[in-house]
Amino acid sequence: MNRIQSAKLYAAGSILLPAAVVIIRPSLLWTHLLFLIWVAVAAAAWVRLDQQQHRQQLKRSLASMQQASIQTLNHHRHDWMNDLQVLYGYIRMNKPERAVASVERIRDKMMLESKISKLGCPALTAYLQSFRTLTQSIVLEVDIEDNLSMEELSADRDDAAEALIEVINAYRFSIKPSGGDPALLKLRLSRGSGELLVELEFTGELMNEAELIDKLEQRLRGTPLQAHSLQQHRHVLLKAPLCA
C-alpha cells in the first residue's frame, strides 16, 4: 500500500473519533457540529489525495507508454539498419540479383507497416508494432488484406481489437518455456462474405492445451469476434460482421 492510499484510509478512519463522541454525548450540540466539520475536512482531504493519486497514475502510465514507444522505435531502427547493411553489402559485392531481392523484402516490410498503421484502431496498431518488444519466446507474423480497416466492422471496433489482443496474449502466456527456437503465431486479417476473418495459426509447444482453450473462450465471450470451434486451437478462425 502506497503513501497516498494510506493517507486516504487514515482520513476516512479519523471520522470514527468524532462519531464516537456524538454517540457518547448525543445531547451536546457542539459534538454534532464537530462531527460535521470533521467529515467535511476528511472528505476534502480524501478528494485531494484521490486527485493526487490519479495524477501519479497518469504520470506512470505516460512514462510506461513513452518507454514502450522508445523500445519500439529502437527495434525498428535496428531492423532498418540491418536491412540497409545487407543491401549495401550486396551492392559492394556487385550482386544485383540479391540486392534486388533485399529491396523487395524492405518494400514488403514497409507495406506491412503501412497496413498496420491504417487498421483504424490505435490500440491494435500500437500492440502489433511493439509486439517484438514484449517477448522473445514467440514470433508474430502478420498478414493484412489491402485497405482493411477495423472501422468496417458493424460492431464496436475497439471491443473487437481488444478481444484480438487478448487472444494473442493468451497464446503468448501459454507457451512452454524452452531454450530452442521461439514459437510462431501467424495472424491474417482479411474480408470474406461480409465478415472480417481473423486467422490464427500457431506452431510451438504449450504448457497446457486445455487451459489455453479455456482462456480463448473467456477472452472471446461477449465480443464481436466469434469462433465456430476452438478445439483446433493451433488453427483458429474468428469472424465478425462487417457493415453492409
C-alpha positions as CSV (number, residue, x, y, z in Angstrom):
1,M,0.0,0.0,0.0
2,N,1.5,3.4,-1.0
3,R,1.7,6.5,1.0
4,I,-1.3,8.3,-0.6
5,Q,-3.5,5.2,-0.2
6,S,-2.6,5.0,3.5
7,A,-3.3,8.7,3.9
8,K,-6.8,8.2,2.4
9,L,-7.5,5.4,4.8
10,Y,-6.4,7.5,7.7
11,A,-8.6,10.4,6.6
12,A,-11.6,8.1,6.3
13,G,-10.9,6.3,9.6
14,S,-10.4,9.5,11.5
15,I,-14.2,10.1,11.2
16,L,-14.7,7.4,13.8
17,L,-13.4,9.7,16.5
18,P,-16.0,12.5,16.3
19,A,-18.6,9.8,15.6
20,A,-17.8,8.1,18.9
21,V,-18.1,11.5,20.7
22,V,-21.6,12.0,19.1
23,I,-22.6,8.5,20.2
24,I,-21.4,9.1,23.8
25,R,-22.7,12.7,24.2
26,P,-25.6,12.9,21.7
27,S,-27.3,15.8,23.7
28,L,-24.4,18.2,23.2
29,L,-24.8,20.5,20.1
30,W,-21.0,21.0,19.7
31,T,-20.4,17.3,19.2
32,H,-22.7,17.3,16.2
33,L,-21.0,20.4,14.8
34,L,-17.6,18.9,15.4
35,F,-18.7,15.7,13.6
36,L,-20.0,17.7,10.5
37,I,-16.8,19.8,10.3
38,W,-14.6,16.7,10.7
39,V,-16.5,14.9,8.0
40,A,-16.2,17.9,5.6
41,V,-12.5,18.2,6.2
42,A,-11.9,14.4,5.9
43,A,-13.9,14.4,2.6
44,A,-11.9,17.4,1.2
45,A,-8.7,15.6,2.2
46,W,-9.9,12.4,0.5
47,V,-10.8,14.2,-2.7
48,R,-7.4,16.0,-2.8
49,L,-5.5,12.8,-2.1
50,D,-7.5,10.9,-4.7
51,Q,-6.7,13.6,-7.3
52,Q,-3.0,13.4,-6.4
53,Q,-3.1,9.6,-6.7
54,H,-4.8,9.9,-10.1
55,R,-2.2,12.3,-11.4
56,Q,0.6,10.0,-10.3
57,Q,-1.1,7.0,-12.0
58,L,-1.4,9.1,-15.2
59,K,2.3,10.1,-14.9
60,R,3.3,6.4,-14.5
61,S,1.1,5.4,-17.5
62,L,2.5,8.1,-19.7
63,A,6.1,7.1,-18.7
64,S,5.3,3.5,-19.5
65,M,3.9,4.4,-22.9
66,Q,6.9,6.6,-23.7
67,Q,9.3,3.8,-22.7
68,A,7.3,1.3,-24.9
69,S,7.5,3.8,-27.8
70,I,11.2,4.2,-27.4
71,Q,11.8,0.4,-27.3
72,T,9.6,0.0,-30.4
73,L,11.5,2.7,-32.3
74,N,14.8,1.2,-31.3
75,H,13.7,-2.2,-32.6
76,H,12.6,-0.7,-35.9
77,R,15.8,1.3,-36.2
78,H,17.8,-1.8,-35.6
79,D,15.9,-3.7,-38.2
80,W,16.2,-1.0,-40.8
81,M,19.9,-0.7,-40.2
82,N,20.4,-4.4,-40.6
83,D,18.4,-4.4,-43.9
84,L,20.4,-1.4,-45.2
85,Q,23.7,-3.0,-44.3
86,V,22.8,-6.2,-46.1
87,L,21.7,-4.2,-49.1
88,Y,24.9,-2.2,-49.1
89,G,26.9,-5.4,-48.8
90,Y,25.3,-6.9,-51.9
91,I,25.8,-3.6,-53.8
92,R,29.5,-3.5,-52.9
93,M,30.0,-7.2,-53.9
94,N,28.3,-6.5,-57.2
95,K,25.4,-8.9,-56.6
96,P,22.5,-7.1,-58.3
97,E,20.1,-10.1,-58.0
98,R,20.5,-10.4,-54.3
99,A,20.3,-6.6,-53.9
100,V,17.0,-6.5,-55.8
101,A,15.7,-9.3,-53.5
102,S,16.8,-7.3,-50.5
103,V,15.0,-4.2,-51.8
104,E,11.9,-6.4,-52.3
105,R,12.0,-7.5,-48.7
106,I,12.4,-4.0,-47.5
107,R,9.4,-2.9,-49.6
108,D,7.3,-5.7,-48.3
109,K,8.1,-4.7,-44.7
110,M,7.2,-1.1,-45.5
111,M,3.9,-2.1,-47.0
112,L,3.0,-4.2,-43.9
113,E,3.9,-1.4,-41.6
114,S,1.6,0.8,-43.7
115,K,-1.3,-1.7,-43.5
116,I,-0.9,-2.0,-39.7
117,S,-0.9,1.8,-39.3
118,K,-4.2,2.0,-41.3
119,L,-6.1,-0.5,-39.3
120,G,-8.2,2.3,-37.8
121,C,-7.6,1.2,-34.2
122,P,-4.7,2.9,-32.4
123,A,-4.6,0.2,-29.6
124,L,-4.3,-2.6,-32.0
125,T,-1.8,-0.8,-34.2
126,A,0.5,0.0,-31.3
127,Y,0.2,-3.5,-30.0
128,L,1.2,-5.1,-33.3
129,Q,4.0,-2.7,-33.9
130,S,5.5,-3.1,-30.5
131,F,4.9,-6.9,-30.1
132,R,8.6,-7.7,-30.6
133,T,9.5,-5.6,-27.5
134,L,7.1,-7.7,-25.3
135,T,8.6,-11.1,-25.6
136,Q,11.3,-13.2,-27.2
137,S,9.5,-16.5,-26.8
138,I,7.1,-16.1,-29.7
139,V,7.3,-14.5,-33.2
140,L,4.2,-12.9,-34.5
141,E,3.9,-12.9,-38.3
142,V,1.1,-10.5,-39.6
143,D,-0.6,-10.5,-43.0
144,I,-3.3,-8.0,-43.7
145,E,-5.5,-7.7,-46.8
146,D,-5.1,-4.4,-48.7
147,N,-7.1,-1.4,-47.4
148,L,-8.5,-3.4,-44.5
149,S,-9.7,-1.3,-41.5
150,M,-11.4,-2.2,-38.3
151,E,-13.7,0.8,-38.9
152,E,-15.6,-1.5,-41.4
153,L,-16.9,-3.6,-38.5
154,S,-20.6,-3.2,-37.7
155,A,-19.9,-3.8,-34.0
156,D,-17.6,-1.8,-31.8
157,R,-14.1,-1.8,-33.4
158,D,-12.4,-1.2,-30.0
159,D,-14.1,-4.2,-28.4
160,A,-13.1,-6.4,-31.4
161,A,-9.5,-5.1,-31.3
162,E,-9.3,-5.6,-27.5
163,A,-10.6,-9.2,-27.9
164,L,-7.9,-9.9,-30.6
165,I,-5.2,-8.5,-28.4
166,E,-6.4,-10.7,-25.5
167,V,-6.4,-13.8,-27.8
168,I,-2.8,-13.1,-28.9
169,N,-1.8,-12.6,-25.3
170,A,-3.5,-15.9,-24.4
171,Y,-1.1,-17.7,-26.8
172,R,1.8,-15.6,-25.6
173,F,1.3,-16.6,-22.0
174,S,0.6,-20.2,-22.7
175,I,3.9,-21.0,-24.4
176,K,6.1,-23.7,-22.8
177,P,9.5,-22.2,-21.9
178,S,12.3,-23.7,-23.8
179,G,15.8,-22.9,-24.9
180,G,15.1,-23.7,-28.5
181,D,13.6,-21.7,-31.4
182,P,10.7,-19.4,-30.4
183,A,7.1,-20.4,-31.1
184,L,5.4,-18.9,-34.2
185,L,1.9,-17.3,-34.4
186,K,0.7,-16.3,-37.8
187,L,-2.1,-13.7,-37.9
188,R,-4.0,-12.9,-41.0
189,L,-6.8,-10.3,-41.3
190,S,-9.0,-10.4,-44.4
191,R,-12.6,-9.9,-45.7
192,G,-14.9,-12.7,-46.7
193,S,-18.7,-12.8,-47.4
194,G,-19.5,-9.6,-45.4
195,E,-17.3,-10.7,-42.5
196,L,-13.9,-9.8,-41.0
197,L,-11.9,-13.0,-41.0
198,V,-9.2,-13.4,-38.4
199,E,-7.0,-16.5,-38.9
200,L,-4.5,-17.6,-36.3
201,E,-2.1,-20.4,-36.9
202,F,0.2,-21.5,-34.0
203,T,3.4,-23.6,-34.1
204,G,5.1,-24.4,-30.9
205,E,4.8,-26.1,-27.5
206,L,2.2,-25.2,-25.0
207,M,2.2,-25.6,-21.2
208,N,-1.4,-26.7,-21.1
209,E,-3.6,-27.0,-24.2
210,A,-6.9,-27.3,-22.3
211,E,-6.0,-24.2,-20.3
212,L,-5.4,-22.3,-23.5
213,I,-8.8,-23.3,-24.9
214,D,-10.4,-22.1,-21.7
215,K,-8.6,-18.8,-21.9
216,L,-9.6,-18.3,-25.5
217,E,-13.2,-19.0,-24.7
218,Q,-13.1,-16.5,-21.9
219,R,-11.4,-13.8,-24.0
220,L,-14.0,-14.1,-26.8
221,R,-17.1,-14.4,-24.7
222,G,-19.4,-11.4,-25.4
223,T,-17.1,-9.8,-28.0
224,P,-17.7,-9.2,-31.7
225,L,-15.2,-11.8,-32.6
226,Q,-16.6,-15.3,-32.6
227,A,-15.2,-18.8,-33.4
228,H,-17.1,-21.8,-34.6
229,S,-14.8,-24.0,-32.6
230,L,-11.7,-23.5,-30.5
231,Q,-10.8,-27.2,-30.1
232,Q,-8.4,-26.9,-33.1
233,H,-6.5,-24.2,-31.2
234,R,-3.5,-24.5,-33.5
235,H,-5.5,-23.1,-36.4
236,V,-8.4,-20.8,-35.2
237,L,-10.7,-18.8,-37.4
238,L,-12.6,-15.9,-35.9
239,K,-15.3,-13.9,-37.6
240,A,-17.0,-10.5,-37.0
241,P,-19.7,-9.0,-39.2
242,L,-18.8,-6.0,-41.4
243,C,-21.0,-3.0,-42.2
244,A,-23.3,-3.7,-45.1
